[in-house]
Structures are given as structure tokens and as C-alpha cells.
Amino acid sequence: MWGGVYDSLDRETEITINREKEPKFRKYVELRVGEEKQVPQQDLINGGAEMFECSQKTTRRYLEKLTSSEGRYERRKDGNITVIYLKEELGMI
């Protein structure tokens, strides 16, 4: 019986945190890519997690959304490093 109540509270807490942190992470990616043109994926994941005090797993999920077919960003390999860049930069939109 109690498990359902706690599960519901956990989901609400997760949603609340997500609503607060995801927009900040999106802005962070926008600023970094805007300034640097391409940014190592791992740096965005780790830097965003540190800056917004959330897990790397969370920032990885946010970045996956941003680099989806509907997202503004794209990823590509540059040697052995995956970089993130704005789709418009290479005329992809």
C-alpha cells in the first residue's frame, strides 16, 4: 500500500526537478555551441551535470533529446571524439 504513495511522490519530485533543470541545460548547450560552434559531447554531459547539480545520466538524456531528428543539434565523430553542433551550421535544416 505505501509503495504506491512513495512511487507517486518520487515521480512528482522527478518531474519537478526535470522542469527546473532541463530548460537550464538547454540554454547551457545553446550558449556553449553558439560560442564554440562544436563542443565535445562528453564535456556537455559532464559540465551540465556539474553546473546544474544533476546526474550525468540525466544530462545525457537531455542531450539525446536535443540531438534527436526533431532537435536543433546534431552529433558527429571528429576523430575519436563525438562533437555536438547546430544543424544549421552545416545547412542541415
Secondary structure, DSSP 8 states (H G I E B T S, - for coil): -HHHHHHHHHHHHHHHHHHHHHHHHHHHHHHHHHHHSEEEHHHHHHHHHHHHT--HHHHHHHHHHHTSTTSSEEEEEETTEEEEEEGGGGT--
